[in-house]
Amino acid sequence: MTFQVVPMRIDGKVVLITGASEGIGAACAAEFARVGAKLSLTARSEEGLKRAAPAALVTPGDLTSEDTRRRVVARTLERFGAIDILINNAGVGTYLPSWSMPMEEARGLMELNFFALLDMTRLVVPHMRARHSGTIVNIGSIGGKMVLPWSTLYSASKYAVGALTEGLRMELRRDGVRAMLVCPGYVKTGFQEHVRGGRVPADVLRSRRYAITAGECAAAIRRGVERDARTVLIPRAGWILVALARLFPAIVQARMAGMNETA
């Protein structure tokens, strides 16, 4: 007997996206709108949100604020009556060494990359459990599969996102709520312009030629949701790097440390 996976229909689904004013978040807004989703978007820039999806419900605000998080969930439920897909995309990076980054800034990075994501999940999951349906999409990074020494604390935050996502998948299995982890590699966005300090090594900058577009990343995320994927690593060649890092950690770490020394 064979079983065929029936793709999820996104048409008509309510999708809440954080960090949706630019980059991967804005690309996800465009991609999910293209296939008929109803959108609720949040980020600090109201202008950017309206540009990303003019017909969407927008709730501008700082996602590290509990009031903003509660407000965007409440407004989404008030407008649409449900949240079918939550895409936790908001995040920030740093190129400062872990040993020199001020603790206040390190806590701020974790506050946005992990704790805001956790609280958005806590606010949305009860509604999904009540309907026995829903998908949590957490945007991690290839840096959450193998540590990037030029961005150690960012990697640490994304490892935490990965662990949370795997735990949610097991915790919520009986409730019909899915959890999917997305691990992008190098994506052509304004990420580097928004980092909280430091600079990217020259060898890493040269790897831009292998970067994918935000639109390509968003399309992979949409396909992952449709097929109920556990993990989406984009581009797929990244799996080779992850496998090498696990099989030959000393060699890979020496190579990456060398890249970091060009900073």
Beta strands, then each sheet from edge to edge (+ up, - down):
strand 1: 14-18
strand 2: 38-43
strand 3: 57-60
strand 4: 85-88
strand 5: 134-139
strand 6: 177-184
strand 7: 187-188
strand 8: 212-213
strand 9: 231-234
sheet 1: 3+ 2+ 1+ 4+ 5+ 6+ 9+
sheet 2: 7+ 8+
end
